[in-house]
């Protein structure tokens, strides 16, 4: 299989860069010096791909040869999709709802998964791709992967996926996969596990935005620098555009979870391709 997934690596508080991609600190989300004023009290988050962001251009970028016009489109995407840098949340409920990331309820996990899925599918629609689907089976897999990370004190700050744990979780859930074919990962730092639903959704939004537009900056400040756009392997996965005859143009089943390692929180965007679900070789007993 040639749709193996890669890491959205991390920049932590002191600016340490590990791997190729980065994370943001949740404490930066509402800093009045770095956050633009919201023109509305509440704003529904949206994810829109700009003109020039095409699957053919993405595939070239995925293969390590991004065009100047595609980088320009990606920079515009980082600028135009601004939910992560405005103060407004989606609703009064989100602003008031306090969550504990270490103790998310099943209902909260599903809400966060559906928020991430909505952002992914809005962007996929711009490429005329089939929508990904939320799956209780993949959500269970995502929960088990997060447990593996937490129990073994691993996280995005280690600079790599915790492949042994991912493989164990896959096998536990009936998937015969011997490497990481299911996880994209982003993250953030926070001194406390307690935050509003609005803050958590903004963390998810920024992580997805980084992946879609190949951005490796640790926060919004570096989005105007062209040299911060250089990693589109995650975008290739999110948009099923990797040059794979098995998965290109298809859709995945999705779930979402969060794990903790110190003050670093890893967000696990877990997806299982339809090809794997329908394969007697890779699917031993998994049910989406």
C-alpha positions in Angstrom: 0.0 0.0 0.0 1.3 3.4 -0.9 -1.0 5.6 1.2 1.1 5.4 4.4 0.5 8.4 6.6 3.0 10.9 7.9 3.4 13.2 10.9 2.3 16.7 11.4 5.3 17.4 13.8 5.6 20.0 16.5 6.9 23.3 17.6 6.5 23.8 21.3 6.7 26.9 23.5 10.4 27.5 23.2 10.3 27.3 19.4 11.9 23.8 19.2 11.0 22.3 15.8 10.8 18.6 15.5 10.1 17.0 12.1 8.4 19.0 9.4 5.2 20.4 10.7 4.2 22.4 13.8 1.7 23.1 16.5 0.3 26.1 18.2 -0.1 26.9 21.9 -3.7 27.2 23.0 -2.7 30.2 25.1 -1.9 32.1 21.8 -5.5 31.7 20.5 -6.9 34.6 22.4 -3.9 36.8 22.8 -5.2 40.3 21.9 -1.8 41.1 20.3 -2.0 38.2 17.9 -5.8 37.7 17.3 -7.7 39.8 14.9 -10.9 41.4 16.3 -14.1 39.6 15.3 -16.6 41.5 13.2 -19.4 39.2 14.5 -20.2 37.9 17.9 -20.5 34.3 16.6 -19.1 32.9 13.3 -19.6 29.5 11.8 -16.2 28.0 11.0 -15.7 27.3 7.3 -12.9 25.8 5.2 -12.6 26.9 1.6 -9.9 26.0 -0.9 -8.8 29.0 -3.0 -8.6 29.2 -6.8 -5.5 27.4 -8.0 -5.7 24.7 -5.3 -6.4 21.7 -7.6 -5.9 18.0 -7.2 -3.3 17.9 -10.1 -1.3 20.7 -8.4 -1.6 19.0 -5.0 -0.3 15.7 -6.4 2.8 17.5 -7.7 3.3 19.1 -4.3 2.7 15.8 -2.6 5.5 14.4 -4.8 7.8 17.2 -3.7 7.4 19.5 -6.6 5.0 22.3 -5.6 4.5 25.0 -8.3 4.8 28.7 -7.4 1.1 29.1 -8.2 0.2 26.3 -5.8 2.2 27.8 -3.0 0.5 31.1 -3.7 -2.9 29.4 -3.5 -1.9 27.7 -0.2 -0.8 31.0 1.3 -4.2 32.5 0.3 -5.9 29.5 1.9 -4.0 30.2 5.2 -5.1 33.8 5.1 -8.7 33.4 4.0 -9.6 30.6 6.4 -9.4 32.7 9.6 -11.5 30.9 12.3 -8.3 30.0 14.2 -7.2 33.7 14.6 -10.5 35.5 15.4 -12.0 35.8 18.8 -15.5 34.7 17.8 -16.6 31.2 18.5 -19.4 29.3 16.7 -21.9 29.8 19.5 -22.6 31.0 23.0 -22.8 27.4 24.0 -19.3 26.6 22.7 -17.9 29.7 24.6 -19.6 28.6 27.8 -18.9 24.9 27.6 -15.8 23.9 29.6 -14.2 20.6 28.7 -11.4 18.6 30.2 -9.2 17.3 27.4 -8.1 14.4 29.6 -11.6 13.4 30.4 -13.6 14.0 27.2 -17.0 12.4 27.2 -18.2 10.2 24.3 -20.5 13.0 23.3 -17.8 15.6 23.3 -15.4 13.3 21.3 -18.2 12.9 18.7 -18.8 16.6 18.6 -15.1 17.4 18.0 -14.9 14.6 15.4 -17.9 16.0 13.5 -16.4 19.5 13.7 -13.1 18.2 12.2 -15.1 16.2 9.6 -17.1 19.2 8.6 -14.0 21.2 7.9 -12.4 18.3 5.9 -15.5 17.7 3.9 -16.1 21.4 3.0 -12.6 21.5 1.5 -13.1 18.1 -0.2 -16.3 19.4 -1.8 -14.2 22.1 -3.5 -12.2 19.4 -5.1 -15.4 17.5 -6.0 -14.4 14.6 -3.8 -16.7 12.3 -2.0 -17.2 13.2 1.7 -15.4 11.3 4.5 -17.8 9.6 6.9 -17.9 9.5 10.7 -17.6 6.0 11.9 -18.2 4.5 15.4 -15.7 1.8 14.5 -13.0 4.3 13.6 -13.9 6.4 16.7 -13.2 3.3 18.9 -9.9 2.8 17.0 -9.0 6.5 17.6 -9.8 6.1 21.3 -7.5 3.0 21.5 -4.7 4.8 19.6 -4.9 7.8 22.1 -4.7 5.3 25.0 -1.6 3.8 23.5 0.1 7.2 23.3 -0.9 8.2 26.8 0.0 4.9 28.4 3.4 4.7 26.8 4.1 8.4 27.3 4.4 9.2 23.7 3.1 12.3 21.8 3.7 14.5 18.8 6.6 16.1 20.7 8.5 12.8 20.2 8.8 13.8 16.6 7.2 10.6 15.1 4.1 8.5 15.1 4.0 5.8 17.8 3.8 3.0 15.2 3.9 0.0 17.6 0.9 1.4 19.5 -1.0 2.2 16.3 -0.4 -1.3 15.0 -1.6 -2.8 18.3 -4.7 -0.7 18.2 -5.4 -1.6 14.6 -5.0 -5.3 15.3 -7.2 -5.0 18.4 -9.9 -3.6 16.1 -9.6 -6.2 13.4 -7.3 -4.4 11.0 -4.3 -6.3 9.6 -2.0 -3.3 9.2 1.7 -3.5 10.0 2.5 0.2 9.8 0.8 3.6 10.2 -1.9 3.8 7.5 -4.5 5.4 9.6 -3.2 8.4 11.6 -2.5 12.1 10.8 -1.4 14.0 13.8 -1.2 17.6 14.9 -1.1 19.1 18.4 -0.8 22.0 20.8 0.6 22.9 24.2 -1.5 23.9 27.2 -0.7 24.4 30.8 -4.1 23.0 31.8 -6.4 20.3 30.3 -9.4 22.6 30.9 -10.6 24.9 28.1 -13.7 25.9 26.3 -15.2 24.0 23.4 -14.4 27.1 21.3 -10.7 26.9 22.1 -10.5 23.2 21.3 -12.3 23.7 18.0 -9.8 26.4 17.1 -6.9 24.0 17.9 -8.5 21.5 15.5 -9.1 24.1 12.9 -5.5 25.4 12.9 -4.1 21.8 12.8 -6.2 21.0 9.8 -5.3 24.2 8.1 -1.6 23.5 8.5 -2.1 20.1 6.9 -4.2 21.2 4.0 -2.0 24.1 3.0 1.4 22.7 3.7 2.2 25.3 6.4 5.0 24.5 8.8 4.8 27.7 11.0 4.0 27.3 14.7 1.3 30.0 14.6 -0.4 32.5 12.3 2.4 35.0 12.4 4.5 33.2 9.7 1.8 32.7 7.2 3.1 35.3 4.8 6.5 33.6 4.4 6.8 31.4 1.4 9.4 29.2 3.0 6.9 28.1 5.6 5.0 26.2 2.9 6.7 22.9 2.1 4.8 19.8 3.4 1.7 18.5 1.6 1.8 14.8 2.5 -1.1 15.4 4.9 -3.1 17.2 2.3 -2.5 14.3 0.0 -4.1 12.0 2.6 -7.0 14.3 3.6 -7.9 14.7 -0.1 -7.1 11.1 -1.2 -4.6 12.4 -3.7 -1.4 10.4 -3.4 -0.9 8.7 -6.8 -2.4 5.5 -5.4 -4.6 3.4 -7.7 -6.3 2.0 -4.6 -7.3 5.1 -2.7 -7.1 8.2 -5.0 -10.5 9.8 -5.4 -12.1 7.6 -2.8 -13.2 8.4 0.7 -12.3 7.3 4.3 -14.1 6.5 7.5 -13.1 8.9 10.3 -12.7 9.3 14.0 -10.9 11.8 16.3 -9.2 11.6 19.7 -6.7 13.5 21.9 -3.8 12.2 24.0 -1.5 13.9 26.6 2.2 13.8 27.1 3.3 16.4 29.7 1.8 19.7 28.6 1.6 18.6 25.0 -1.7 17.4 23.6 -1.7 15.3 20.4 -4.7 15.4 18.2 -5.2 12.1 16.4 -7.1 12.4 13.1 -7.8 8.7 12.4 -9.2 7.5 9.0 -9.5 4.2 7.4 -9.7 4.1 3.6 -12.7 2.3 2.0 -10.1 0.2 0.1 -8.9 -1.2 3.5 -12.5 -1.7 4.8 -13.4 -3.7 1.7 -10.2 -5.8 1.6 -10.2 -9.3 3.0 -6.4 -9.1 3.3 -6.4 -6.0 5.6 -9.8 -6.2 7.2 -10.1 -9.3 9.4 -13.1 -8.2 11.5 -13.3 -4.4 11.5 -16.7 -2.8 11.2 -16.9 0.9 10.4 
